[in-house]
Amino acid sequence: MMPAAGKEYAHIGETFGCQDHDHDLVHELSKKLDALWRYDQYIANAEDRPAIQSLWRDFKNQCQQEVQRLKQAIRDEIQQGCF
């Protein structure tokens, strides 16, 4: 008999919808989209701090580029039939 602590995780990972590397792309895209969604509020919150606003704008621009790269990588995976 398996102990209760082991039972709750006994079947994790038996069923999956895509390969780990594809899941990683989707997961990272989700995290980047969440961050991107917040940057405008961060910029507004720093209205009296131009240097901090500039920092948030830089991060926002970088994040937008990362989102585009991740989306392209996912498109590439789909086109190659790997997704």
PDB file with SEQRES, HELIX, SHEET and CRYST1 records, atoms N, CA, C and O in Angstrom:
SEQRES   1 A   83  MET MET PRO ALA ALA GLY LYS GLU TYR ALA HIS ILE GLY          
SEQRES   2 A   83  GLU THR PHE GLY CYS GLN ASP HIS ASP HIS ASP LEU VAL          
SEQRES   3 A   83  HIS GLU LEU SER LYS LYS LEU ASP ALA LEU TRP ARG TYR          
SEQRES   4 A   83  ASP GLN TYR ILE ALA ASN ALA GLU ASP ARG PRO ALA ILE          
SEQRES   5 A   83  GLN SER LEU TRP ARG ASP PHE LYS ASN GLN CYS GLN GLN          
SEQRES   6 A   83  GLU VAL GLN ARG LEU LYS GLN ALA ILE ARG ASP GLU ILE          
SEQRES   7 A   83  GLN GLN GLY CYS PHE                                          
HELIX    1 AA1 ALA A    4  LYS A    7  1                                   4    
HELIX    2 AA2 ASP A   20  ASN A   45  1                                  26    
HELIX    3 AA3 PRO A   50  GLN A   79  1                                  30    
CRYST1    1.000    1.000    1.000  90.00  90.00  90.00 P 1           1          
ATOM      1  N   MET A   1       0.847  -1.181   0.000  1.00  0.00           N  
ATOM      2  CA  MET A   1       0.000   0.000   0.000  1.00  0.00           C  
ATOM      3  C   MET A   1       0.889   1.239   0.000  1.00  0.00           C  
ATOM      4  O   MET A   1       1.853   1.324   0.760  1.00  0.00           O  
ATOM      5  N   MET A   2       0.554   2.191  -0.856  1.00  0.00           N  
ATOM      6  CA  MET A   2       1.325   3.428  -0.975  1.00  0.00           C  
ATOM      7  C   MET A   2       0.897   4.410   0.118  1.00  0.00           C  
ATOM      8  O   MET A   2      -0.298   4.539   0.388  1.00  0.00           O  
ATOM      9  N   PRO A   3       1.848   5.105   0.753  1.00  0.00           N  
ATOM     10  CA  PRO A   3       1.483   6.099   1.756  1.00  0.00           C  
ATOM     11  C   PRO A   3       0.672   7.231   1.118  1.00  0.00           C  
ATOM     12  O   PRO A   3       0.812   7.509  -0.073  1.00  0.00           O  
ATOM     13  N   ALA A   4      -0.176   7.881   1.923  1.00  0.00           N  
ATOM     14  CA  ALA A   4      -1.080   8.933   1.420  1.00  0.00           C  
ATOM     15  C   ALA A   4      -0.329  10.034   0.692  1.00  0.00           C  
ATOM     16  O   ALA A   4      -0.808  10.521  -0.332  1.00  0.00           O  
ATOM     17  N   ALA A   5       0.836  10.441   1.188  1.00  0.00           N  
ATOM     18  CA  ALA A   5       1.600  11.525   0.557  1.00  0.00           C  
ATOM     19  C   ALA A   5       2.025  11.147  -0.862  1.00  0.00           C  
ATOM     20  O   ALA A   5       2.042  12.010  -1.740  1.00  0.00           O  
ATOM     21  N   GLY A   6       2.358   9.916  -1.102  1.00  0.00           N  
ATOM     22  CA  GLY A   6       2.762   9.463  -2.421  1.00  0.00           C  
ATOM     23  C   GLY A   6       1.583   9.252  -3.359  1.00  0.00           C  
ATOM     24  O   GLY A   6       1.716   9.409  -4.572  1.00  0.00           O  
ATOM     25  N   LYS A   7       0.436   8.899  -2.805  1.00  0.00           N  
ATOM     26  CA  LYS A   7      -0.750   8.622  -3.604  1.00  0.00           C  
ATOM     27  C   LYS A   7      -1.232   9.844  -4.378  1.00  0.00           C  
ATOM     28  O   LYS A   7      -1.641   9.731  -5.533  1.00  0.00           O  
ATOM     29  N   GLU A   8      -1.184  10.993  -3.747  1.00  0.00           N  
ATOM     30  CA  GLU A   8      -1.742  12.168  -4.409  1.00  0.00           C  
ATOM     31  C   GLU A   8      -0.955  12.567  -5.658  1.00  0.00           C  
ATOM     32  O   GLU A   8      -1.469  13.305  -6.499  1.00  0.00           O  
ATOM     33  N   TYR A   9       0.268  12.094  -5.788  1.00  0.00           N  
ATOM     34  CA  TYR A   9       1.098  12.411  -6.954  1.00  0.00           C  
ATOM     35  C   TYR A   9       1.394  11.179  -7.821  1.00  0.00           C  
ATOM     36  O   TYR A   9       2.173  11.267  -8.770  1.00  0.00           O  
ATOM     37  N   ALA A  10       0.792  10.064  -7.510  1.00  0.00           N  
ATOM     38  CA  ALA A  10       1.127   8.808  -8.172  1.00  0.00           C  
ATOM     39  C   ALA A  10       0.871   8.834  -9.679  1.00  0.00           C  
ATOM     40  O   ALA A  10       1.556   8.133 -10.424  1.00  0.00           O  
ATOM     41  N   HIS A  11      -0.088   9.618 -10.140  1.00  0.00           N  
ATOM     42  CA  HIS A  11      -0.456   9.582 -11.554  1.00  0.00           C  
ATOM     43  C   HIS A  11      -0.164  10.889 -12.290  1.00  0.00           C  
ATOM     44  O   HIS A  11      -0.555  11.057 -13.445  1.00  0.00           O  
ATOM     45  N   ILE A  12       0.519  11.806 -11.620  1.00  0.00           N  
ATOM     46  CA  ILE A  12       0.887  13.067 -12.256  1.00  0.00           C  
ATOM     47  C   ILE A  12       1.805  12.776 -13.434  1.00  0.00           C  
ATOM     48  O   ILE A  12       2.773  12.028 -13.299  1.00  0.00           O  
ATOM     49  N   GLY A  13       1.509  13.359 -14.578  1.00  0.00           N  
ATOM     50  CA  GLY A  13       2.367  13.237 -15.739  1.00  0.00           C  
ATOM     51  C   GLY A  13       2.070  12.050 -16.641  1.00  0.00           C  
ATOM     52  O   GLY A  13       2.721  11.889 -17.673  1.00  0.00           O  
ATOM     53  N   GLU A  14       1.095  11.210 -16.273  1.00  0.00           N  
ATOM     54  CA  GLU A  14       0.773  10.074 -17.137  1.00  0.00           C  
ATOM     55  C   GLU A  14       0.149  10.535 -18.451  1.00  0.00           C  
ATOM     56  O   GLU A  14       0.382   9.936 -19.500  1.00  0.00           O  
ATOM     57  N   THR A  15      -0.634  11.588 -18.387  1.00  0.00           N  
ATOM     58  CA  THR A  15      -1.284  12.130 -19.576  1.00  0.00           C  
ATOM     59  C   THR A  15      -0.763  13.536 -19.807  1.00  0.00           C  
ATOM     60  O   THR A  15      -0.711  14.350 -18.884  1.00  0.00           O  
ATOM     61  N   PHE A  16      -0.378  13.816 -21.045  1.00  0.00           N  
ATOM     62  CA  PHE A  16       0.115  15.147 -21.360  1.00  0.00           C  
ATOM     63  C   PHE A  16      -0.334  15.526 -22.755  1.00  0.00           C  
ATOM     64  O   PHE A  16      -0.572  14.660 -23.597  1.00  0.00           O  
ATOM     65  N   GLY A  17      -0.450  16.830 -23.002  1.00  0.00           N  
ATOM     66  CA  GLY A  17      -0.973  17.309 -24.270  1.00  0.00           C  
ATOM     67  C   GLY A  17       0.082  17.699 -25.276  1.00  0.00           C  
ATOM     68  O   GLY A  17      -0.215  17.857 -26.460  1.00  0.00           O  
ATOM     69  N   CYS A  18       1.318  17.856 -24.818  1.00  0.00           N  
ATOM     70  CA  CYS A  18       2.390  18.225 -25.742  1.00  0.00           C  
ATOM     71  C   CYS A  18       3.732  17.895 -25.094  1.00  0.00           C  
ATOM     72  O   CYS A  18       3.804  17.561 -23.912  1.00  0.00           O  
ATOM     73  N   GLN A  19       4.766  17.996 -25.877  1.00  0.00           N  
ATOM     74  CA  GLN A  19       6.117  17.722 -25.379  1.00  0.00           C  
ATOM     75  C   GLN A  19       6.529  18.814 -24.383  1.00  0.00           C  
ATOM     76  O   GLN A  19       6.006  19.928 -24.412  1.00  0.00           O  
ATOM     77  N   ASP A  20       7.457  18.477 -23.522  1.00  0.00           N  
ATOM     78  CA  ASP A  20       7.907  19.421 -22.494  1.00  0.00           C  
ATOM     79  C   ASP A  20       8.374  20.748 -23.093  1.00  0.00           C  
ATOM     80  O   ASP A  20       8.035  21.813 -22.577  1.00  0.00           O  
ATOM     81  N   HIS A  21       9.152  20.689 -24.182  1.00  0.00           N  
ATOM     82  CA  HIS A  21       9.688  21.937 -24.737  1.00  0.00           C  
ATOM     83  C   HIS A  21       8.565  22.826 -25.286  1.00  0.00           C  
ATOM     84  O   HIS A  21       8.677  24.051 -25.246  1.00  0.00           O  
ATOM     85  N   ASP A  22       7.495  22.226 -25.792  1.00  0.00           N  
ATOM     86  CA  ASP A  22       6.367  23.027 -26.258  1.00  0.00           C  
ATOM     87  C   ASP A  22       5.580  23.596 -25.088  1.00  0.00           C  
ATOM     88  O   ASP A  22       5.141  24.746 -25.123  1.00  0.00           O  
ATOM     89  N   HIS A  23       5.406  22.788 -24.060  1.00  0.00           N  
ATOM     90  CA  HIS A  23       4.744  23.287 -22.848  1.00  0.00           C  
ATOM     91  C   HIS A  23       5.530  24.455 -22.269  1.00  0.00           C  
ATOM     92  O   HIS A  23       4.944  25.443 -21.825  1.00  0.00           O  
ATOM     93  N   ASP A  24       6.848  24.345 -22.272  1.00  0.00           N  
ATOM     94  CA  ASP A  24       7.696  25.417 -21.749  1.00  0.00           C  
ATOM     95  C   ASP A  24       7.484  26.713 -22.522  1.00  0.00           C  
ATOM     96  O   ASP A  24       7.428  27.789 -21.928  1.00  0.00           O  
ATOM     97  N   LEU A  25       7.366  26.615 -23.847  1.00  0.00           N  
ATOM     98  CA  LEU A  25       7.126  27.809 -24.664  1.00  0.00           C  
ATOM     99  C   LEU A  25       5.800  28.463 -24.299  1.00  0.00           C  
ATOM    100  O   LEU A  25       5.728  29.680 -24.130  1.00  0.00           O  
ATOM    101  N   VAL A  26       4.759  27.658 -24.179  1.00  0.00           N  
ATOM    102  CA  VAL A  26       3.430  28.186 -23.850  1.00  0.00           C  
ATOM    103  C   VAL A  26       3.421  28.779 -22.447  1.00  0.00           C  
ATOM    104  O   VAL A  26       2.850  29.845 -22.216  1.00  0.00           O  
ATOM    105  N   HIS A  27       4.053  28.083 -21.520  1.00  0.00           N  
ATOM    106  CA  HIS A  27       4.108  28.565 -20.127  1.00  0.00           C  
ATOM    107  C   HIS A  27       4.838  29.909 -20.051  1.00  0.00           C  
ATOM    108  O   HIS A  27       4.378  30.837 -19.386  1.00  0.00           O  
ATOM    109  N   GLU A  28       5.961  29.999 -20.728  1.00  0.00           N  
ATOM    110  CA  GLU A  28       6.738  31.253 -20.703  1.00  0.00           C  
ATOM    111  C   GLU A  28       5.972  32.378 -21.397  1.00  0.00           C  
ATOM    112  O   GLU A  28       6.006  33.523 -20.945  1.00  0.00           O  
ATOM    113  N   LEU A  29       5.285  32.060 -22.486  1.00  0.00           N  
ATOM    114  CA  LEU A  29       4.465  33.072 -23.158  1.00  0.00           C  
ATOM    115  C   LEU A  29       3.399  33.596 -22.207  1.00  0.00           C  
ATOM    116  O   LEU A  29       3.159  34.802 -22.147  1.00  0.00           O  
ATOM    117  N   SER A  30       2.768  32.716 -21.476  1.00  0.00           N  
ATOM    118  CA  SER A  30       1.751  33.125 -20.508  1.00  0.00           C  
ATOM    119  C   SER A  30       2.332  34.062 -19.450  1.00  0.00           C  
ATOM    120  O   SER A  30       1.722  35.076 -19.111  1.00  0.00           O  
ATOM    121  N   LYS A  31       3.500  33.724 -18.934  1.00  0.00           N  
ATOM    122  CA  LYS A  31       4.144  34.579 -17.927  1.00  0.00           C  
ATOM    123  C   LYS A  31       4.481  35.949 -18.506  1.00  0.00           C  
ATOM    124  O   LYS A  31       4.275  36.970 -17.850  1.00  0.00           O  
ATOM    125  N   LYS A  32       4.998  35.973 -19.734  1.00  0.00           N  
ATOM    126  CA  LYS A  32       5.358  37.251 -20.367  1.00  0.00           C  
ATOM    127  C   LYS A  32       4.112  38.095 -20.636  1.00  0.00           C  
ATOM    128  O   LYS A  32       4.134  39.312 -20.448  1.00  0.00           O  
ATOM    129  N   LEU A  33       3.026  37.453 -21.074  1.00  0.00           N  
ATOM    130  CA  LEU A  33       1.788  38.195 -21.325  1.00  0.00           C  
ATOM    131  C   LEU A  33       1.238  38.782 -20.036  1.00  0.00           C  
ATOM    132  O   LEU A  33       0.723  39.900 -20.041  1.00  0.00           O  
ATOM    133  N   ASP A  34       1.338  38.053 -18.937  1.00  0.00           N  
ATOM    134  CA  ASP A  34       0.905  38.581 -17.644  1.00  0.00           C  
ATOM    135  C   ASP A  34       1.726  39.805 -17.255  1.00  0.00           C  
ATOM    136  O   ASP A  34       1.177  40.803 -16.790  1.00  0.00           O  
ATOM    137  N   ALA A  35       3.036  39.726 -17.445  1.00  0.00           N  
ATOM    138  CA  ALA A  35       3.908  40.858 -17.115  1.00  0.00           C  
ATOM    139  C   ALA A  35       3.590  42.048 -18.013  1.00  0.00           C  
ATOM    140  O   ALA A  35       3.487  43.179 -17.539  1.00  0.00           O  
ATOM    141  N   LEU A  36       3.437  41.792 -19.294  1.00  0.00           N  
ATOM    142  CA  LEU A  36       3.152  42.860 -20.248  1.00  0.00           C  
ATOM    143  C   LEU A  36       1.859  43.584 -19.890  1.00  0.00           C  
ATOM    144  O   LEU A  36       1.755  44.803 -20.029  1.00  0.00           O  
ATOM    145  N   TRP A  37       0.891  42.827 -19.433  1.00  0.00           N  
ATOM    146  CA  TRP A  37      -0.409  43.368 -19.041  1.00  0.00           C  
ATOM    147  C   TRP A  37      -0.272  44.369 -17.889  1.00  0.00           C  
ATOM    148  O   TRP A  37      -1.091  45.279 -17.764  1.00  0.00           O  
ATOM    149  N   ARG A  38       0.751  44.209 -17.052  1.00  0.00           N  
ATOM    150  CA  ARG A  38       0.918  45.055 -15.868  1.00  0.00           C  
ATOM    151  C   ARG A  38       1.788  46.295 -16.090  1.00  0.00           C  
ATOM    152  O   ARG A  38       1.687  47.251 -15.322  1.00  0.00           O  
ATOM    153  N   TYR A  39       2.621  46.302 -17.100  1.00  0.00           N  
ATOM    154  CA  TYR A  39       3.605  47.376 -17.238  1.00  0.00           C  
ATOM    155  C   TYR A  39       2.991  48.764 -17.337  1.00  0.00           C  
ATOM    156  O   TYR A  39       3.542  49.704 -16.763  1.00  0.00           O  
ATOM    157  N   ASP A  40       1.880  48.936 -18.035  1.00  0.00           N  
ATOM    158  CA  ASP A  40       1.281  50.264 -18.125  1.00  0.00           C  
ATOM    159  C   ASP A  40       0.869  50.786 -16.745  1.00  0.00           C  
ATOM    160  O   ASP A  40       0.983  51.980 -16.468  1.00  0.00           O  
ATOM    161  N   GLN A  41       0.392  49.885 -15.887  1.00  0.00           N  
ATOM    162  CA  GLN A  41       0.038  50.306 -14.532  1.00  0.00           C  
ATOM    163  C   GLN A  41       1.287  50.689 -13.756  1.00  0.00           C  
ATOM    164  O   GLN A  41       1.274  51.667 -13.009  1.00  0.00           O  
ATOM    165  N   TYR A  42       2.363  49.935 -13.921  1.00  0.00           N  
ATOM    166  CA  TYR A  42       3.614  50.263 -13.238  1.00  0.00           C  
ATOM    167  C   TYR A  42       4.116  51.640 -13.674  1.00  0.00           C  
ATOM    168  O   TYR A  42       4.589  52.430 -12.857  1.00  0.00           O  
ATOM    169  N   ILE A  43       4.005  51.911 -14.965  1.00  0.00           N  
ATOM    170  CA  ILE A  43       4.432  53.214 -15.490  1.00  0.00           C  
ATOM    171  C   ILE A  43       3.579  54.324 -14.873  1.00  0.00           C  
ATOM    172  O   ILE A  43       4.106  55.356 -14.457  1.00  0.00           O  
ATOM    173  N   ALA A  44       2.284  54.114 -14.814  1.00  0.00           N  
ATOM    174  CA  ALA A  44       1.383  55.110 -14.217  1.00  0.00           C  
ATOM    175  C   ALA A  44       1.665  55.298 -12.729  1.00  0.00           C  
ATOM    176  O   ALA A  44       1.597  56.417 -12.220  1.00  0.00           O  
ATOM    177  N   ASN A  45       1.977  54.221 -12.038  1.00  0.00           N  
ATOM    178  CA  ASN A  45       2.257  54.310 -10.598  1.00  0.00           C  
ATOM    179  C   ASN A  45       3.506  55.136 -10.316  1.00  0.00           C  
ATOM    180  O   ASN A  45       3.651  55.670  -9.216  1.00  0.00           O  
ATOM    181  N   ALA A  46       4.396  55.251 -11.271  1.00  0.00           N  
ATOM    182  CA  ALA A  46       5.654  55.988 -11.093  1.00  0.00           C  
ATOM    183  C   ALA A  46       5.585  57.361 -11.746  1.00  0.00           C  
ATOM    184  O   ALA A  46       6.596  57.869 -12.230  1.00  0.00           O  
ATOM    185  N   GLU A  47       4.404  57.964 -11.765  1.00  0.00           N  
ATOM    186  CA  GLU A  47       4.212  59.207 -12.522  1.00  0.00           C  
ATOM    187  C   GLU A  47       5.158  60.340 -12.109  1.00  0.00           C  
ATOM    188  O   GLU A  47       5.481  61.188 -12.941  1.00  0.00           O  
ATOM    189  N   ASP A  48       5.601  60.379 -10.879  1.00  0.00           N  
ATOM    190  CA  ASP A  48       6.517  61.438 -10.428  1.00  0.00           C  
ATOM    191  C   ASP A  48       7.979  60.994 -10.446  1.00  0.00           C  
ATOM    192  O   ASP A  48       8.846  61.692  -9.921  1.00  0.00           O  
ATOM    193  N   ARG A  49       8.254  59.843 -11.045  1.00  0.00           N  
ATOM    194  CA  ARG A  49       9.602  59.287 -11.054  1.00  0.00           C  
ATOM    195  C   ARG A  49       9.988  58.905 -12.479  1.00  0.00           C  
ATOM    196  O   ARG A  49       9.895  57.737 -12.858  1.00  0.00           O  
ATOM    197  N   PRO A  50      10.421  59.888 -13.270  1.00  0.00           N  
ATOM    198  CA  PRO A  50      10.719  59.615 -14.681  1.00  0.00           C  
ATOM    199  C   PRO A  50      11.746  58.507 -14.906  1.00  0.00           C  
ATOM    200  O   PRO A  50      11.636  57.759 -15.878  1.00  0.00           O  
ATOM    201  N   ALA A  51      12.729  58.388 -14.039  1.00  0.00           N  
ATOM    202  CA  ALA A  51      13.734  57.336 -14.215  1.00  0.00           C  
ATOM    203  C   ALA A  51      13.106  55.954 -14.049  1.00  0.00           C  
ATOM    204  O   ALA A  51      13.446  55.018 -14.773  1.00  0.00           O  
ATOM    205  N   ILE A  52      12.193  55.838 -13.096  1.00  0.00           N  
ATOM    206  CA  ILE A  52      11.524  54.555 -12.881  1.00  0.00           C  
ATOM    207  C   ILE A  52      10.561  54.271 -14.030  1.00  0.00           C  
ATOM    208  O   ILE A  52      10.446  53.131 -14.482  1.00  0.00           O  
ATOM    209  N   GLN A  53       9.871  55.307 -14.502  1.00  0.00           N  
ATOM    210  CA  GLN A  53       9.006  55.115 -15.668  1.00  0.00           C  
ATOM    211  C   GLN A  53       9.817  54.625 -16.868  1.00  0.00           C  
ATOM    212  O   GLN A  53       9.386  53.735 -17.600  1.00  0.00           O  
ATOM    213  N   SER A  54      10.972  55.206 -17.052  1.00  0.00           N  
ATOM    214  CA  SER A  54      11.842  54.796 -18.152  1.00  0.00           C  
ATOM    215  C   SER A  54      12.249  53.328 -18.010  1.00  0.00           C  
ATOM    216  O   SER A  54      12.278  52.585 -18.990  1.00  0.00           O  
ATOM    217  N   LEU A  55      12.559  52.928 -16.793  1.00  0.00           N  
ATOM    218  CA  LEU A  55      12.908  51.538 -16.521  1.00  0.00           C  
ATOM    219  C   LEU A  55      11.757  50.617 -16.917  1.00  0.00           C  
ATOM    220  O   LEU A  55      11.963  49.623 -17.613  1.00  0.00           O  
ATOM    221  N   TRP A  56      10.531  50.954 -16.467  1.00  0.00           N  
ATOM    222  CA  TRP A  56       9.367  50.128 -16.799  1.00  0.00           C  
ATOM    223  C   TRP A  56       9.102  50.121 -18.301  1.00  0.00           C  
ATOM    224  O   TRP A  56       8.726  49.086 -18.851  1.00  0.00           O  
ATOM    225  N   ARG A  57       9.287  51.243 -18.965  1.00  0.00           N  
ATOM    226  CA  ARG A  57       9.096  51.286 -20.424  1.00  0.00           C  
ATOM    227  C   ARG A  57      10.114  50.390 -21.143  1.00  0.00           C  
ATOM    228  O   ARG A  57       9.785  49.700 -22.108  1.00  0.00           O  
ATOM    229  N   ASP A  58      11.351  50.420 -20.650  1.00  0.00           N  
ATOM    230  CA  ASP A  58      12.376  49.543 -21.235  1.00  0.00           C  
ATOM    231  C   ASP A  58      11.999  48.070 -21.060  1.00  0.00           C  
ATOM    232  O   ASP A  58      12.109  47.276 -21.995  1.00  0.00           O  
ATOM    233  N   PHE A  59      11.554  47.718 -19.853  1.00  0.00           N  
ATOM    234  CA  PHE A  59      11.137  46.339 -19.586  1.00  0.00           C  
ATOM    235  C   PHE A  59       9.945  45.957 -20.454  1.00  0.00           C  
ATOM    236  O   PHE A  59       9.871  44.842 -20.971  1.00  0.00           O  
ATOM    237  N   LYS A  60       9.009  46.900 -20.609  1.00  0.00           N  
ATOM    238  CA  LYS A  60       7.828  46.645 -21.439  1.00  0.00           C  
ATOM    239  C   LYS A  60       8.243  46.374 -22.887  1.00  0.00           C  
ATOM    240  O   LYS A  60       7.762  45.423 -23.505  1.00  0.00           O  
ATOM    241  N   ASN A  61       9.131  47.204 -23.425  1.00  0.00           N  
ATOM    242  CA  ASN A  61       9.594  47.009 -24.803  1.00  0.00           C  
ATOM    243  C   ASN A  61      10.315  45.674 -24.963  1.00  0.00           C  
ATOM    244  O   ASN A  61      10.098  44.959 -25.941  1.00  0.00           O  
ATOM    245  N   GLN A  62      11.160  45.345 -24.012  1.00  0.00           N  
ATOM    246  CA  GLN A  62      11.875  44.071 -24.052  1.00  0.00           C  
ATOM    247  C   GLN A  62      10.884  42.910 -23.995  1.00  0.00           C  
ATOM    248  O   GLN A  62      11.024  41.930 -24.726  1.00  0.00           O  
ATOM    249  N   CYS A  63       9.899  43.026 -23.136  1.00  0.00           N  
ATOM    250  CA  CYS A  63       8.899  41.977 -22.983  1.00  0.00           C  
ATOM    251  C   CYS A  63       8.086  41.808 -24.271  1.00  0.00           C  
ATOM    252  O   CYS A  63       7.775  40.684 -24.665  1.00  0.00           O  
ATOM    253  N   GLN A  64       7.746  42.912 -24.920  1.00  0.00           N  
ATOM    254  CA  GLN A  64       7.015  42.831 -26.184  1.00  0.00           C  
ATOM    255  C   GLN A  64       7.825  42.060 -27.223  1.00  0.00           C  
ATOM    256  O   GLN A  64       7.274  41.257 -27.977  1.00  0.00           O  
ATOM    257  N   GLN A  65       9.119  42.305 -27.259  1.00  0.00           N  
ATOM    258  CA  GLN A  65       9.988  41.570 -28.193  1.00  0.00           C  
ATOM    259  C   GLN A  65      10.043  40.083 -27.833  1.00  0.00           C  
ATOM    260  O   GLN A  65      10.017  39.222 -28.712  1.00  0.00           O  
ATOM    261  N   GLU A  66      10.119  39.795 -26.544  1.00  0.00           N  
ATOM    262  CA  GLU A  66      10.161  38.402 -26.100  1.00  0.00           C  
ATOM    263  C   GLU A  66       8.857  37.682 -26.433  1.00  0.00           C  
ATOM    264  O   GLU A  66       8.874  36.515 -26.824  1.00  0.00           O  
ATOM    265  N   VAL A  67       7.733  38.370 -26.280  1.00  0.00           N  
ATOM    266  CA  VAL A  67       6.438  37.789 -26.630  1.00  0.00           C  
ATOM    267  C   VAL A  67       6.417  37.435 -28.113  1.00  0.00           C  
ATOM    268  O   VAL A  67       5.971  36.351 -28.488  1.00  0.00           O  
ATOM    269  N   GLN A  68       6.895  38.343 -28.951  1.00  0.00           N  
ATOM    270  CA  GLN A  68       6.911  38.077 -30.387  1.00  0.00           C  
ATOM    271  C   GLN A  68       7.809  36.883 -30.725  1.00  0.00           C  
ATOM    272  O   GLN A  68       7.461  36.058 -31.569  1.00  0.00           O  
ATOM    273  N   ARG A  69       8.944  36.799 -30.072  1.00  0.00           N  
ATOM    274  CA  ARG A  69       9.854  35.665 -30.318  1.00  0.00           C  
ATOM    275  C   ARG A  69       9.223  34.343 -29.880  1.00  0.00           C  
ATOM    276  O   ARG A  69       9.337  33.336 -30.579  1.00  0.00           O  
ATOM    277  N   LEU A  70       8.567  34.346 -28.738  1.00  0.00           N  
ATOM    278  CA  LEU A  70       7.909  33.130 -28.263  1.00  0.00           C  
ATOM    279  C   LEU A  70       6.771  32.722 -29.196  1.00  0.00           C  
ATOM    280  O   LEU A  70       6.615  31.541 -29.508  1.00  0.00           O  
ATOM    281  N   LYS A  71       5.986  33.686 -29.635  1.00  0.00           N  
ATOM    282  CA  LYS A  71       4.892  33.390 -30.561  1.00  0.00           C  
ATOM    283  C   LYS A  71       5.443  32.804 -31.861  1.00  0.00           C  
ATOM    284  O   LYS A  71       4.867  31.868 -32.416  1.00  0.00           O  
ATOM    285  N   GLN A  72       6.550  33.351 -32.341  1.00  0.00           N  
ATOM    286  CA  GLN A  72       7.154  32.828 -33.559  1.00  0.00           C  
ATOM    287  C   GLN A  72       7.670  31.408 -33.344  1.00  0.00           C  
ATOM    288  O   GLN A  72       7.515  30.547 -34.210  1.00  0.00           O  
ATOM    289  N   ALA A  73       8.278  31.169 -32.196  1.00  0.00           N  
ATOM    290  CA  ALA A  73       8.779  29.822 -31.899  1.00  0.00           C  
ATOM    291  C   ALA A  73       7.624  28.817 -31.857  1.00  0.00           C  
ATOM    292  O   ALA A  73       7.761  27.691 -32.336  1.00  0.00           O  
ATOM    293  N   ILE A  74       6.503  29.219 -31.292  1.00  0.00           N  
ATOM    294  CA  ILE A  74       5.327  28.338 -31.254  1.00  0.00           C  
ATOM    295  C   ILE A  74       4.797  28.104 -32.661  1.00  0.00           C  
ATOM    296  O   ILE A  74       4.449  26.976 -33.009  1.00  0.00           O  
ATOM    297  N   ARG A  75       4.732  29.160 -33.478  1.00  0.00           N  
ATOM    298  CA  ARG A  75       4.316  28.999 -34.870  1.00  0.00           C  
ATOM    299  C   ARG A  75       5.232  28.020 -35.602  1.00  0.00           C  
ATOM    300  O   ARG A  75       4.771  27.144 -36.334  1.00  0.00           O  
ATOM    301  N   ASP A  76       6.537  28.184 -35.389  1.00  0.00           N  
ATOM    302  CA  ASP A  76       7.506  27.290 -36.034  1.00  0.00           C  
ATOM    303  C   ASP A  76       7.287  25.838 -35.618  1.00  0.00           C  
ATOM    304  O   ASP A  76       7.322  24.937 -36.456  1.00  0.00           O  
ATOM    305  N   GLU A  77       7.063  25.615 -34.343  1.00  0.00           N  
ATOM    306  CA  GLU A  77       6.821  24.261 -33.843  1.00  0.00           C  
ATOM    307  C   GLU A  77       5.578  23.660 -34.497  1.00  0.00           C  
ATOM    308  O   GLU A  77       5.568  22.492 -34.885  1.00  0.00           O  
ATOM    309  N   ILE A  78       4.537  24.475 -34.612  1.00  0.00           N  
ATOM    310  CA  ILE A  78       3.286  23.996 -35.231  1.00  0.00           C  
ATOM    311  C   ILE A  78       3.521  23.658 -36.695  1.00  0.00           C  
ATOM    312  O   ILE A  78       3.079  22.613 -37.172  1.00  0.00           O  
ATOM    313  N   GLN A  79       4.220  24.544 -37.416  1.00  0.00           N  
ATOM    314  CA  GLN A  79       4.485  24.306 -38.836  1.00  0.00           C  
ATOM    315  C   GLN A  79       5.328  23.061 -39.063  1.00  0.00           C  
ATOM    316  O   GLN A  79       5.196  22.398 -40.092  1.00  0.00           O  
ATOM    317  N   GLN A  80       6.185  22.745 -38.116  1.00  0.00           N  
ATOM    318  CA  GLN A  80       7.037  21.550 -38.237  1.00  0.00           C  
ATOM    319  C   GLN A  80       6.326  20.292 -37.767  1.00  0.00           C  
ATOM    320  O   GLN A  80       6.881  19.195 -37.818  1.00  0.00           O  
ATOM    321  N   GLY A  81       5.083  20.462 -37.305  1.00  0.00           N  
ATOM    322  CA  GLY A  81       4.331  19.313 -36.819  1.00  0.00           C  
ATOM    323  C   GLY A  81       4.817  18.798 -35.487  1.00  0.00           C  
ATOM    324  O   GLY A  81       4.526  17.661 -35.118  1.00  0.00           O  
ATOM    325  N   CYS A  82       5.551  19.613 -34.763  1.00  0.00           N  
ATOM    326  CA  CYS A  82       6.136  19.187 -33.489  1.00  0.00           C  
ATOM    327  C   CYS A  82       5.283  19.571 -32.281  1.00  0.00           C  
ATOM    328  O   CYS A  82       5.628  19.225 -31.151  1.00  0.00           O  
ATOM    329  N   PHE A  83       4.211  20.257 -32.495  1.00  0.00           N  
ATOM    330  CA  PHE A  83       3.411  20.754 -31.368  1.00  0.00           C  
ATOM    331  C   PHE A  83       2.240  19.841 -31.135  1.00  0.00           C  
ATOM    332  O   PHE A  83       1.441  20.081 -30.230  1.00  0.00           O  
TER     333      PHE A  83                                                      
END                                                                             
